[in-house]
Amino acid sequence: MAQLRGEERARYVSRMFGCISQRYDLLNTVMTGGMHYAWRRLAAYTAVGSGLTGAALDVACGTGDFAFDVARKPNIEGVVGLDFVPQMLTLARGKASRQKLSARTTFTVGDAHALPFTDDSFICATVGFGVRNFIDVPHALSEMARVVQPGGRVVVLEIVRMEDGGLHRRVLPWCFQKVAPILGALLAGDGEAYSYLPQSVDEFLSARQLVEVLEGAGLKNVRRRSLALGMVAIVSGEVPASLRES
Ligand SMILES: C[S@@+](CC[C@H](N)C(=O)[O-])C[C@H]1O[C@@H](n2cnc3c(N)ncnc32)[C@H](O)[C@@H]1O
């Protein structure tokens, strides 16, 4: 896939996720050895840790797994999952019903860069494996900060570009680049979509840079936690009251 920018990239990403939606969960499980569930649970725990009670937002929710983890937390009164691919949301609604979470989750079509919510609507906003696809990451994260009330958290779970260091930092991305398209072709019938995956990681930020973007969005107490030998990170920050004053 050639390097795509702006609206062209957004169109490619939305078409691609529409095509692979039916196989998305299976591929996640195969490619992470099932670890993606534990990563989201950990990130959900971080998101609700402010002690506030109220509604939560999960941006780029896909088939809903992150939203479901947040919805199960006792201080969460309901979760809105937002994604710009309707096929993903249809799957999310079906899963919510099977997991008896329909009353606690709502799924809506929307773009992460223009969230259709007023300021301070949520006590936390999460995004799992979505930020990498955004065309303007600082803007989308500022949008997430805008809709979270002061004291609440914005949490990003993402595959990040590995920073220079030990041998594994070169070997793991190389393996990922080779294996992802093969699995994509075999299990989703779409090798190209799964060539996009390692390429998007390659073009993405490191965890350290992601921290800087959250700080740039005005968040305080920004923290990062590395998972999977540094290939995955949870980066979180708190919305300060001063963000509303500026
Ligand atoms: C890799 S999937 C992640 C899904 C889910 N969050 C998870 O943890 O499995 C990325 C999702 O981001 C969505 N997405 C990408 N760009 C988006 C945007 N600008 N606005 C809304 N959704 C977006 C895609 O449609 C896709 O469902």
The ligand as an ORCA input file, in Angstrom:
! r2SCAN-3c Opt
* xyz 0 1
  C      -8.055     -1.858     14.781
  S      -9.744     -1.471     14.964
  C      -9.922     -1.345     16.728
  C     -11.285     -1.720     17.204
  C     -11.478     -1.790     18.716
  N     -11.247     -0.527     19.362
  C     -10.635     -2.850     19.358
  O     -10.069     -2.587     20.444
  O     -10.558     -3.954     18.820
  C      -9.740      0.207     14.495
  C     -11.121      0.804     14.407
  O     -10.985      2.215     14.260
  C     -12.012      2.680     13.435
  N     -11.626      4.016     12.972
  C     -10.499      4.348     12.303
  N     -10.472      5.670     12.075
  C     -11.595      6.189     12.632
  C     -12.123      7.500     12.743
  N     -11.499      8.550     12.225
  N     -13.293      7.677     13.391
  C     -13.954      6.609     13.913
  N     -13.509      5.339     13.835
  C     -12.339      5.126     13.218
  C     -12.100      1.606     12.373
  O     -13.315      1.637     11.696
  C     -11.919      0.343     13.201
  O     -13.148     -0.185     13.634
*
